[in-house]
Amino acid sequence: MITKHKTANVSFESLLRIFTVPEGPDSTLTKIEEKLSQNLNQFLREHIVAEEKPLKEIEKDFAFASIPEKPEFVSDHTQHLLDTLVSHSVHTSAPSFIGHMTSALPYFLMPLSKIMIALNQNLVKIETSKAFTPLERQVLGMLHRLVYNQDDHFYSNWMHSAQHSLGAFCSGGTIANITALWVARNNALKAQGKFQGVEKEGLYSAMKHYGYQGLAVLVSERGHYSLKKSADILGLGQQGLVAVKTDANNRICPQALSQKIVELKKNNIKPFAVVGVAGTTETGSIDPLCQIAEICIEHDCHFHVDAAWGGATLMSNNYRQLLKGIEQADSVTIDAHKQLYIPMGAGMVLFKHPDAMKSIEHHAQYILRMGSKDLGSHTLEGSRSGMAMLVYAAMHIISRPGYELLIDASIEKAKFFAELISQQDDFELVSEPELCLLTYRYIPAKVRKALEIALPEQRIQLNELVNELTQFIQKCQRETGKSFVSRTRLNPSRWDRLNTLVFRVVLANPLTSHDILRSVLEEQRIIAQQAPNLMAKILATSQSITEA
Amino acid sequence: MITKHKTANVSFESLLRIFTVPEGPDSTLTKIEEKLSQNLNQFLREHIVAEEKPLKEIEKDFAFASIPEKPEFVSDHTQHLLDTLVSHSVHTSAPSFIGHMTSALPYFLMPLSKIMIALNQNLVKIETSKAFTPLERQVLGMLHRLVYNQDDHFYSNWMHSAQHSLGAFCSGGTIANITALWVARNNALKAQGKFQGVEKEGLYSAMKHYGYQGLAVLVSERGHYSLKKSADILGLGQQGLVAVKTDANNRICPQALSQKIVELKKNNIKPFAVVGVAGTTETGSIDPLCQIAEICIEHDCHFHVDAAWGGATLMSNNYRQLLKGIEQADSVTIDAHKQLYIPMGAGMVLFKHPDAMKSIEHHAQYILRMGSKDLGSHTLEGSRSGMAMLVYAAMHIISRPGYELLIDASIEKAKFFAELISQQDDFELVSEPELCLLTYRYIPAKVRKALEIALPEQRIQLNELVNELTQFIQKCQRETGKSFVSRTRLNPSRWDRLNTLVFRVVLANPLTSHDILRSVLEEQRIIAQQAPNLMAKILATSQSITEA
């Protein structure tokens, strides 16, 4: 630990030192911090082991379930972290890590993060955050304007008003979505006559008062799993989240949506909210937001847009029209830790109307007193860090046109990759990129042809074999450690909506080059040959179909 | 921004640079980071302005609600952050900042935080966190053992089991409490016969199936406001959170608790959970946990302990008996960002039974697949950062005996301060410290005497005047910027449960000295004299009471 003796020991004086004396310039921790600050990519390439160690093996290093009775020196422990943790962590910022929504970070955010953490503000209240409170309100205002584009008057009226809130910062999209639906539920079941509102009397009383037999939130079958969680926690039950079918482009069918709403109403179930998705997690598709908005007005539903992924597209004047209609949403989720390139833990929910959040407002005695500007009176979370500072800094340093370049580059890279996949004989593009996501699979031309002409039974059988191959390739590629794509299951209409495993690619890292994309395909092609039995079976099945 | 030209401009090449080239050693950002790393306290003393600027003034710097169209140089923006944000932030680690639960951090956590942020893992799934997943499970296991002390066999069976979970990491105590009550609600309204469980069918169906007229969670009137939020979001309604009266020491009255439960049951309201508080936010009091546990067994209630603050006391073999009974809880909330000295954003909820969380388990296609060890299948939040690494490191470097010293020192400091206050003629200790929190107020001996003998009407009047003075002193002291205590409202039985404003003090910063405590009182005494009219009124009222 802190003392320099051979055996670490604990005294109150030595403890005080860790609060007052920083690590010296020669300490392991300082050196590692420096190396990583100078060239993160190189540092991680050197320290993360290339070939994946099985999780079972890694777990052995994390098996001891007691808090140590003996302190460790900072340097010793840092070395231990390097050997056991960092070496088996995931290089999420690698240009060839294109499987998930976690990407590279701008360098300046790392020292800024350290400053943010050292300041250790708590944004739940002004007394522990002071200037961070107006800063967070401003960031919410900026993103509100990005979505809703109200005039100066609007923002000077509401942005810093104690009684109002343009949204809430939160740890991520899940909390943002829950918050939006919480607000929507409470507004749908508000006080009326003697009934004091669902927030006071609860859901059972509310249902009896309003005479509903159930509540529903509608979203396309491609909606994020957090919405199911929201439906559970808010008391609607997972069945209260009604999945609406999508078209061939993974977008909600407005007609099916309308029909479902009418059906629900007939059964005396209140459809209080519809969620439009702007950038589905699996395919990056964008629902027809304008049409959803119309339906919501017609049926008096809260219109929420889950733009956790796609929201940042609004930064690009070239592509923001893809999200047309979002400005009609009552609430919008945006994750800054996705395409705004902020470290993990920066979600936001925005509300069109500055008084929408009144339905979830709460107060306490020692903080959040009536009339105070404490942010905590309108957040689901309590204590929160000063992450807003990182979003603020990134928006000033990168600026809107900078983000535009990043967004445009990602979308264009996805188009390039889609084109590249289509040119290959042995790959199939399963979902076209709308944003910078696409899905595809490895399937030799002969096999694809067989699948096309196969009878239903045969098709299911052959498709299952191809799924097996997809899973094999994806796992093997991940374990080899050179590049990473994720996988998911889709039901493409082109293949009779059969369960289809696909490679899923997210192209948000500005450092991912065209060459990397070419080599990802090349590697997958080679891996496919490493399952000779499965390949032989697939080819034989295909042949028997073609020859029949 | 990133280019070195006089006018910052944006090109894709310049953007790539911010992802690949760190700030140089001479940049403002690097220099600030260095200064702050070398001596945080001095840095903040130099940069945070001494006298508080009114919030209205600060807001002027954060009034612009548009995302900038022009990029800024990193150095320029850093200077801007220093001038407008850091200078008006709160020095939460100052030894004289004793008003809230945010304290100093050990130095080694700052570089470690930077490493954690640079790695940018996402703990929702193994594919973006690998070794961080077993690490987080181990940290949960360690804290589980601290509370429940199960044997090695237990932890080797469950700690890394894909189908089980000893708890969940989360952004803070609020999410931890909501998670605990969510689990409790779902277990209380589980599937039975044709009913598929509240998580599937929702609360309305559940109530009809079970035939309840309402649901309730019971907690003492000193329970944290997050519980009210939980009751709202979970659909019980705030009225479903039933406040039970406390004794003179701010602890729940077990008899009153039993009575309330019986009453609720008579009205066909299901009391599915009781929350015991181990360290109330306002006074640091600990409920009689053993007695609550018995009552919970008798009435088949989930027993949750909110030990967000007090849980760390278990680290001390000298004081852990204060929390006796916590090992009987079904679930426990602990915040590592409180008395475990971790930066903001490290909450945890632990469950005694490894399968308790099954009732909130959820899956998706692209992650959290059945049988996977992805942590996200048992968390309320989705994407999350690798904060667990900081808890892990702190537990190894400080160790249990180190935490014991810190906890003991805080409790003993509070005893010292309580003693010091009691010795003063013009101060009154309102709540004795059980942990390291206490409350008191400034009230000259004559005034206190008058209050004692006053008739009810007079007492209310005089007490209100004293409240006014308390508020004045607290605000003034905060604005002067030398030291900070918070304030809250209690209803002490000693004063007929009158609304009583008090100074609230949290003594968790190991750097807070006895001298600082002496000077806090001295400063308050002086400030009191700066309200001569109010003081005169108080004295005159007292005199008229005494002379009557």
Chai-1 contact restraints between the chains, C-beta under 6 A:
chainA,res_idxA,chainB,res_idxB,connection_type,confidence,min_distance_angstrom,max_distance_angstrom,comment,restraint_id
A,M1,B,I397,contact,1.0,0.0,6.0,A-B,restraint_1
A,V10,B,P401,contact,1.0,0.0,6.0,A-B,restraint_2
A,V10,B,G402,contact,1.0,0.0,6.0,A-B,restraint_3
A,F12,B,L405,contact,1.0,0.0,6.0,A-B,restraint_4
A,L15,B,G402,contact,1.0,0.0,6.0,A-B,restraint_5
A,L15,B,L405,contact,1.0,0.0,6.0,A-B,restraint_6
A,L16,B,P510,contact,1.0,0.0,6.0,A-B,restraint_7
A,I18,B,P106,contact,1.0,0.0,6.0,A-B,restraint_8
A,I18,B,Y107,contact,1.0,0.0,6.0,A-B,restraint_9
A,F19,B,A104,contact,1.0,0.0,6.0,A-B,restraint_10
A,F19,B,P106,contact,1.0,0.0,6.0,A-B,restraint_11
A,F19,B,P510,contact,1.0,0.0,6.0,A-B,restraint_12
A,P22,B,S37,contact,1.0,0.0,6.0,A-B,restraint_13
A,P22,B,Q38,contact,1.0,0.0,6.0,A-B,restraint_14
A,P22,B,Y107,contact,1.0,0.0,6.0,A-B,restraint_15
A,L29,B,P111,contact,1.0,0.0,6.0,A-B,restraint_16
A,E33,B,P111,contact,1.0,0.0,6.0,A-B,restraint_17
A,L36,B,A118,contact,1.0,0.0,6.0,A-B,restraint_18
A,S37,B,P22,contact,1.0,0.0,6.0,A-B,restraint_19
A,Q38,B,P22,contact,1.0,0.0,6.0,A-B,restraint_20
A,L40,B,A118,contact,1.0,0.0,6.0,A-B,restraint_21
A,I58,B,A131,contact,1.0,0.0,6.0,A-B,restraint_22
A,I58,B,P134,contact,1.0,0.0,6.0,A-B,restraint_23
A,E59,B,P134,contact,1.0,0.0,6.0,A-B,restraint_24
A,E59,B,H160,contact,1.0,0.0,6.0,A-B,restraint_25
A,F62,B,P134,contact,1.0,0.0,6.0,A-B,restraint_26
A,F62,B,L135,contact,1.0,0.0,6.0,A-B,restraint_27
A,F62,B,Q138,contact,1.0,0.0,6.0,A-B,restraint_28
A,A65,B,G141,contact,1.0,0.0,6.0,A-B,restraint_29
A,A65,B,M142,contact,1.0,0.0,6.0,A-B,restraint_30
A,A65,B,R145,contact,1.0,0.0,6.0,A-B,restraint_31
A,A65,B,Y155,contact,1.0,0.0,6.0,A-B,restraint_32
A,A65,B,M159,contact,1.0,0.0,6.0,A-B,restraint_33
A,S66,B,R145,contact,1.0,0.0,6.0,A-B,restraint_34
A,I67,B,M142,contact,1.0,0.0,6.0,A-B,restraint_35
A,I67,B,M395,contact,1.0,0.0,6.0,A-B,restraint_36
A,I67,B,R400,contact,1.0,0.0,6.0,A-B,restraint_37
A,P68,B,H396,contact,1.0,0.0,6.0,A-B,restraint_38
A,P68,B,S399,contact,1.0,0.0,6.0,A-B,restraint_39
A,E69,B,R400,contact,1.0,0.0,6.0,A-B,restraint_40
A,K70,B,S399,contact,1.0,0.0,6.0,A-B,restraint_41
A,P71,B,S399,contact,1.0,0.0,6.0,A-B,restraint_42
A,P71,B,G402,contact,1.0,0.0,6.0,A-B,restraint_43
A,E72,B,H396,contact,1.0,0.0,6.0,A-B,restraint_44
A,E72,B,I397,contact,1.0,0.0,6.0,A-B,restraint_45
A,V74,B,F108,contact,1.0,0.0,6.0,A-B,restraint_46
A,V74,B,I397,contact,1.0,0.0,6.0,A-B,restraint_47
A,H77,B,H396,contact,1.0,0.0,6.0,A-B,restraint_48
A,H77,B,I397,contact,1.0,0.0,6.0,A-B,restraint_49
A,L85,B,A131,contact,1.0,0.0,6.0,A-B,restraint_50
A,L85,B,L135,contact,1.0,0.0,6.0,A-B,restraint_51
A,H88,B,K130,contact,1.0,0.0,6.0,A-B,restraint_52
A,H88,B,A131,contact,1.0,0.0,6.0,A-B,restraint_53
A,S89,B,L119,contact,1.0,0.0,6.0,A-B,restraint_54
A,S89,B,Q121,contact,1.0,0.0,6.0,A-B,restraint_55
A,S89,B,K130,contact,1.0,0.0,6.0,A-B,restraint_56
A,S89,B,A131,contact,1.0,0.0,6.0,A-B,restraint_57
A,V90,B,T128,contact,1.0,0.0,6.0,A-B,restraint_58
A,V90,B,K130,contact,1.0,0.0,6.0,A-B,restraint_59
A,T92,B,N120,contact,1.0,0.0,6.0,A-B,restraint_60
A,T92,B,T128,contact,1.0,0.0,6.0,A-B,restraint_61
A,H100,B,T128,contact,1.0,0.0,6.0,A-B,restraint_62
A,T102,B,N122,contact,1.0,0.0,6.0,A-B,restraint_63
A,T102,B,T128,contact,1.0,0.0,6.0,A-B,restraint_64
A,A104,B,F19,contact,1.0,0.0,6.0,A-B,restraint_65
A,P106,B,I18,contact,1.0,0.0,6.0,A-B,restraint_66
A,P106,B,F19,contact,1.0,0.0,6.0,A-B,restraint_67
A,Y107,B,I18,contact,1.0,0.0,6.0,A-B,restraint_68
A,Y107,B,P22,contact,1.0,0.0,6.0,A-B,restraint_69
A,F108,B,V74,contact,1.0,0.0,6.0,A-B,restraint_70
A,M110,B,K114,contact,1.0,0.0,6.0,A-B,restraint_71
A,M110,B,A118,contact,1.0,0.0,6.0,A-B,restraint_72
A,P111,B,L29,contact,1.0,0.0,6.0,A-B,restraint_73
A,P111,B,E33,contact,1.0,0.0,6.0,A-B,restraint_74
A,S113,B,I117,contact,1.0,0.0,6.0,A-B,restraint_75
A,K114,B,E33,contact,1.0,0.0,6.0,A-B,restraint_76
A,K114,B,M110,contact,1.0,0.0,6.0,A-B,restraint_77
A,K114,B,K114,contact,1.0,0.0,6.0,A-B,restraint_78
A,I117,B,S113,contact,1.0,0.0,6.0,A-B,restraint_79
A,I117,B,P343,contact,1.0,0.0,6.0,A-B,restraint_80
A,A118,B,L36,contact,1.0,0.0,6.0,A-B,restraint_81
A,A118,B,L40,contact,1.0,0.0,6.0,A-B,restraint_82
A,A118,B,M110,contact,1.0,0.0,6.0,A-B,restraint_83
A,L119,B,S89,contact,1.0,0.0,6.0,A-B,restraint_84
A,N120,B,T92,contact,1.0,0.0,6.0,A-B,restraint_85
A,N120,B,T102,contact,1.0,0.0,6.0,A-B,restraint_86
A,N120,B,L105,contact,1.0,0.0,6.0,A-B,restraint_87
A,N120,B,P343,contact,1.0,0.0,6.0,A-B,restraint_88
A,N120,B,M344,contact,1.0,0.0,6.0,A-B,restraint_89
A,Q121,B,S89,contact,1.0,0.0,6.0,A-B,restraint_90
A,N122,B,T102,contact,1.0,0.0,6.0,A-B,restraint_91
A,N122,B,M344,contact,1.0,0.0,6.0,A-B,restraint_92
A,T128,B,V90,contact,1.0,0.0,6.0,A-B,restraint_93
A,T128,B,T92,contact,1.0,0.0,6.0,A-B,restraint_94
A,T128,B,H100,contact,1.0,0.0,6.0,A-B,restraint_95
A,T128,B,T102,contact,1.0,0.0,6.0,A-B,restraint_96
A,K130,B,H88,contact,1.0,0.0,6.0,A-B,restraint_97
A,K130,B,S89,contact,1.0,0.0,6.0,A-B,restraint_98
A,K130,B,V90,contact,1.0,0.0,6.0,A-B,restraint_99
A,A131,B,I58,contact,1.0,0.0,6.0,A-B,restraint_100
A,A131,B,L85,contact,1.0,0.0,6.0,A-B,restraint_101
A,A131,B,H88,contact,1.0,0.0,6.0,A-B,restraint_102
A,A131,B,S89,contact,1.0,0.0,6.0,A-B,restraint_103
A,P134,B,I58,contact,1.0,0.0,6.0,A-B,restraint_104
A,P134,B,E59,contact,1.0,0.0,6.0,A-B,restraint_105
A,P134,B,F62,contact,1.0,0.0,6.0,A-B,restraint_106
A,L135,B,F62,contact,1.0,0.0,6.0,A-B,restraint_107
A,L135,B,L85,contact,1.0,0.0,6.0,A-B,restraint_108
A,Q138,B,F62,contact,1.0,0.0,6.0,A-B,restraint_109
A,G141,B,A65,contact,1.0,0.0,6.0,A-B,restraint_110
A,M142,B,A65,contact,1.0,0.0,6.0,A-B,restraint_111
A,M142,B,I67,contact,1.0,0.0,6.0,A-B,restraint_112
A,R145,B,A65,contact,1.0,0.0,6.0,A-B,restraint_113
A,R145,B,S66,contact,1.0,0.0,6.0,A-B,restraint_114
A,Y155,B,A65,contact,1.0,0.0,6.0,A-B,restraint_115
A,M159,B,A65,contact,1.0,0.0,6.0,A-B,restraint_116
A,H160,B,E59,contact,1.0,0.0,6.0,A-B,restraint_117
A,S171,B,S171,contact,1.0,0.0,6.0,A-B,restraint_118
A,S171,B,E381,contact,1.0,0.0,6.0,A-B,restraint_119
A,G172,B,E381,contact,1.0,0.0,6.0,A-B,restraint_120
A,G172,B,G382,contact,1.0,0.0,6.0,A-B,restraint_121
A,G172,B,S383,contact,1.0,0.0,6.0,A-B,restraint_122
A,T174,B,E381,contact,1.0,0.0,6.0,A-B,restraint_123
A,T174,B,G382,contact,1.0,0.0,6.0,A-B,restraint_124
A,W182,B,I233,contact,1.0,0.0,6.0,A-B,restraint_125
A,E199,B,D232,contact,1.0,0.0,6.0,A-B,restraint_126
A,K200,B,G237,contact,1.0,0.0,6.0,A-B,restraint_127
A,K200,B,Q238,contact,1.0,0.0,6.0,A-B,restraint_128
A,K200,B,Q239,contact,1.0,0.0,6.0,A-B,restraint_129
A,E201,B,G237,contact,1.0,0.0,6.0,A-B,restraint_130
A,E201,B,Q239,contact,1.0,0.0,6.0,A-B,restraint_131
A,G202,B,G235,contact,1.0,0.0,6.0,A-B,restraint_132
A,G202,B,L236,contact,1.0,0.0,6.0,A-B,restraint_133
A,G202,B,G237,contact,1.0,0.0,6.0,A-B,restraint_134
A,G202,B,G240,contact,1.0,0.0,6.0,A-B,restraint_135
A,L203,B,L203,contact,1.0,0.0,6.0,A-B,restraint_136
A,L203,B,G235,contact,1.0,0.0,6.0,A-B,restraint_137
A,Y204,B,M207,contact,1.0,0.0,6.0,A-B,restraint_138
A,M207,B,Y204,contact,1.0,0.0,6.0,A-B,restraint_139
A,Y225,B,A364,contact,1.0,0.0,6.0,A-B,restraint_140
A,S226,B,G382,contact,1.0,0.0,6.0,A-B,restraint_141
A,K229,B,H362,contact,1.0,0.0,6.0,A-B,restraint_142
A,D232,B,E199,contact,1.0,0.0,6.0,A-B,restraint_143
A,I233,B,W182,contact,1.0,0.0,6.0,A-B,restraint_144
A,G235,B,G202,contact,1.0,0.0,6.0,A-B,restraint_145
A,G235,B,L203,contact,1.0,0.0,6.0,A-B,restraint_146
A,G235,B,G235,contact,1.0,0.0,6.0,A-B,restraint_147
A,L236,B,G202,contact,1.0,0.0,6.0,A-B,restraint_148
A,G237,B,K200,contact,1.0,0.0,6.0,A-B,restraint_149
A,G237,B,E201,contact,1.0,0.0,6.0,A-B,restraint_150
A,G237,B,G202,contact,1.0,0.0,6.0,A-B,restraint_151
A,Q238,B,K200,contact,1.0,0.0,6.0,A-B,restraint_152
A,Q239,B,K200,contact,1.0,0.0,6.0,A-B,restraint_153
A,Q239,B,E201,contact,1.0,0.0,6.0,A-B,restraint_154
A,G240,B,G202,contact,1.0,0.0,6.0,A-B,restraint_155
A,E282,B,Y366,contact,1.0,0.0,6.0,A-B,restraint_156
A,P343,B,I117,contact,1.0,0.0,6.0,A-B,restraint_157
A,P343,B,N120,contact,1.0,0.0,6.0,A-B,restraint_158
A,M344,B,N120,contact,1.0,0.0,6.0,A-B,restraint_159
A,M344,B,N122,contact,1.0,0.0,6.0,A-B,restraint_160
A,M344,B,S385,contact,1.0,0.0,6.0,A-B,restraint_161
A,G345,B,S385,contact,1.0,0.0,6.0,A-B,restraint_162
A,H362,B,K229,contact,1.0,0.0,6.0,A-B,restraint_163
A,A364,B,Y225,contact,1.0,0.0,6.0,A-B,restraint_164
A,Q365,B,T488,contact,1.0,0.0,6.0,A-B,restraint_165
A,Q365,B,R489,contact,1.0,0.0,6.0,A-B,restraint_166
A,Y366,B,E282,contact,1.0,0.0,6.0,A-B,restraint_167
A,Y366,B,T488,contact,1.0,0.0,6.0,A-B,restraint_168
A,E381,B,S171,contact,1.0,0.0,6.0,A-B,restraint_169
A,E381,B,G172,contact,1.0,0.0,6.0,A-B,restraint_170
A,E381,B,T174,contact,1.0,0.0,6.0,A-B,restraint_171
A,G382,B,G172,contact,1.0,0.0,6.0,A-B,restraint_172
A,G382,B,T174,contact,1.0,0.0,6.0,A-B,restraint_173
A,G382,B,S226,contact,1.0,0.0,6.0,A-B,restraint_174
A,S383,B,G172,contact,1.0,0.0,6.0,A-B,restraint_175
A,S385,B,M344,contact,1.0,0.0,6.0,A-B,restraint_176
A,S385,B,G345,contact,1.0,0.0,6.0,A-B,restraint_177
A,M395,B,I67,contact,1.0,0.0,6.0,A-B,restraint_178
A,H396,B,P68,contact,1.0,0.0,6.0,A-B,restraint_179
A,H396,B,E72,contact,1.0,0.0,6.0,A-B,restraint_180
A,H396,B,H77,contact,1.0,0.0,6.0,A-B,restraint_181
A,I397,B,M1,contact,1.0,0.0,6.0,A-B,restraint_182
A,I397,B,E72,contact,1.0,0.0,6.0,A-B,restraint_183
A,I397,B,V74,contact,1.0,0.0,6.0,A-B,restraint_184
A,I397,B,H77,contact,1.0,0.0,6.0,A-B,restraint_185
A,S399,B,P68,contact,1.0,0.0,6.0,A-B,restraint_186
A,S399,B,K70,contact,1.0,0.0,6.0,A-B,restraint_187
A,S399,B,P71,contact,1.0,0.0,6.0,A-B,restraint_188
A,R400,B,I67,contact,1.0,0.0,6.0,A-B,restraint_189
A,R400,B,E69,contact,1.0,0.0,6.0,A-B,restraint_190
A,P401,B,V10,contact,1.0,0.0,6.0,A-B,restraint_191
A,G402,B,V10,contact,1.0,0.0,6.0,A-B,restraint_192
A,G402,B,L15,contact,1.0,0.0,6.0,A-B,restraint_193
A,G402,B,P71,contact,1.0,0.0,6.0,A-B,restraint_194
A,L405,B,F12,contact,1.0,0.0,6.0,A-B,restraint_195
A,L405,B,L15,contact,1.0,0.0,6.0,A-B,restraint_196
A,T488,B,Q365,contact,1.0,0.0,6.0,A-B,restraint_197
A,T488,B,Y366,contact,1.0,0.0,6.0,A-B,restraint_198
A,R489,B,Q365,contact,1.0,0.0,6.0,A-B,restraint_199
A,P510,B,L16,contact,1.0,0.0,6.0,A-B,restraint_200
A,P510,B,F19,contact,1.0,0.0,6.0,A-B,restraint_201
